Amino acid sequence: MKEALGKLTAEQIDFICAECQISKEELFALDEDALYDRVYDVMCDIELTEIPADDSEESERCEMASDIVTELGNALAQEQGIYDEEDE
């Protein structure tokens, strides 16, 4: 997942740092396990709590977390050999 951080926008990196209460330096120094525990899990939790119960529009916070979860989740799946880029 570490290389997936390089695909995120500056705005997404800032969002992660604010939500996870870590600096950019700390974020980029995390190993794979810490990245999963301290970032991916938090983004998943935000996405789940922010998803509207009805069919109303998602909040910007939910959309941001969802985009990050997608990018990091795809990288995680690729690392585990369960992701095929041709399926996109």
DAGIUR-V822066 format. One record per backbone hydrogen bond with DSSP energy under -0.5 kcal/mol. NH is the residue of the N-H (numbers start at 1). CO is the residue of the C=O. If there is no record, write none. Layout:
# DAGIUR-V822066
nh: <NH NH>
co: <CO CO>
This chain:
# DAGIUR-V822066
nh: <4 5 5 6 6 7 8 8 13 14 15 16 17 18 19 20 21 22 27 28 29 30 30 35 36 37 38 39 40 41 43 44 45 46 47 48 49 50 51 63 64 65 66 67 68 69 70 71 72 73 74 75 76 77 78 79 80 81 82 83 85 87 88>
co: <1 1 2 2 3 4 4 5 9 10 11 12 13 14 15 16 17 17 23 24 25 26 27 31 32 33 34 35 35 36 39 40 41 42 43 44 45 46 47 59 60 61 62 63 64 65 66 67 68 69 70 71 72 73 74 75 76 78 77 77 83 84 85>
